[in-house]
Amino acid sequence: MSDVTEKQFRALQSEVDALAEATLDAPLASLSQWDSLAVLLVISHFEHVHHVYLSGPQVRACLTPRDLIKLAPHVS
Amino acid sequence: MHSLINHFRIAGLSVSTGSVRRSFIADGQANGIPMAQLERVAKTIGLRDRMVSTPDVTALDLCEDATRRLLSEMNLDASSIDAIIFVTQTPDHSQPNNASLLHGRLGLSKSTLAFDLAQGCAGWVTGLHQAALLCAHGGAGRVLLCAGDTLSHLTNKNDRAADPLFGDAGSATIVERTGQPNPMHFIFGADGKGASSIIVPAGGARQPASELTRIETADTSGNLHHAENLHLDGAEIFNFSLREIPPAIQSVMQHGGYTVASTDALILHQANKFIVESVALKVGFAKDKAPAGIVEKFGNQSSASIPCALIDALGDALSQKPLKLAGCGFGVGLSWGAFAGEVGPLILAPIQPYPASP
């Protein structure tokens, strides 16, 4: 895991309760609190941290937290 | 669109809510949802109580009650009203409009202008703009602006994403022509490509109501709804709110020469606490200047939420002195309307349920 990815993941975990105990490659579908509220929290995080407006389908298409982190503009 | 209107004032406000209190927590427990899950949503989104109306009470009834109480409080004769603007998306009939029905109920003069505006959460600001135009440029001395909906009647009770959000309410606002400039700036916008984010698919001319439109289907989260129900895409609505609303507020404040420091309060459509706080934070308003808790008491009241917030959060101050306010209504359409101007002192009738408890 790169330092940038780890830092971004920790920041995301601090705002999205569903990810608090998750690993980077945990299937999102397996997390008990991965629901519509968690999707809103992810959208909110990306808006004020990365200035990116994610759509619902973009977030729901992600399978793991690592996929979510890849939506940040400067991580390939 | 930017618009500046002078020579009008908001003279009075009132709101009547549905009479049945519903609790997000109690309803969820009754449906077997774990308490921890309910508390998580309640805390984050701000879902607590909401006031809904019984099926026989419509937005017309709620607005009539709000109007009668306000006219009494202001000691005004209904015959002094030159125009009625009725903002609603839940009218009694497709024809005639609610404004004509209210005109008849109040027994107004035949020289009254009466029309409806089919607007939702941005509707009070849109209606205020029209009322202001009539006062400033249209020959009206006094306009009755009614705004309200009974959206709880449109949600499916087994749709946990939509049903817990909405309360029912009707508002009445008296707008008057004045000799003073009293400038108010408005910004309006629309994004019709997002129309499907908030929609009742059936029941209009495009897809008339039928047995077929009442067949329930389940979404991926297990929520049930049919084509005559109100459908919401929460993620898209939130995205829209963050993307479009803060710039509209900043623009209207800039036109009016307002800063966050010089503005007494930011009054937003009370969609839910999470959206209100997120938008206010992005514009730079601290929580004490951007009331967000009204929705926890009444639910999302559509076009009645801004007048309800004005009374609930600022009523004491507004009844005594002018306040520099900015605000924005936003939602179905998608559409939005922002305003910046001085409001008050004005006469308020208290927020009350209708029908009143025996």
HADDOCK unambig.tbl for C-alpha pairs under 7 A between the chains (distance, minus, plus):
assign (segid A and resid 39 and name CA) (segid B and resid 235 and name CA) 7.00 0.50 0.50
assign (segid A and resid 40 and name CA) (segid B and resid 235 and name CA) 5.85 0.50 0.50
assign (segid A and resid 53 and name CA) (segid B and resid 239 and name CA) 6.39 0.50 0.50
assign (segid A and resid 55 and name CA) (segid B and resid 235 and name CA) 6.78 0.50 0.50
assign (segid A and resid 55 and name CA) (segid B and resid 236 and name CA) 6.24 0.50 0.50
assign (segid A and resid 55 and name CA) (segid B and resid 239 and name CA) 6.75 0.50 0.50
assign (segid A and resid 56 and name CA) (segid B and resid 235 and name CA) 5.04 0.50 0.50
assign (segid A and resid 56 and name CA) (segid B and resid 236 and name CA) 6.13 0.50 0.50
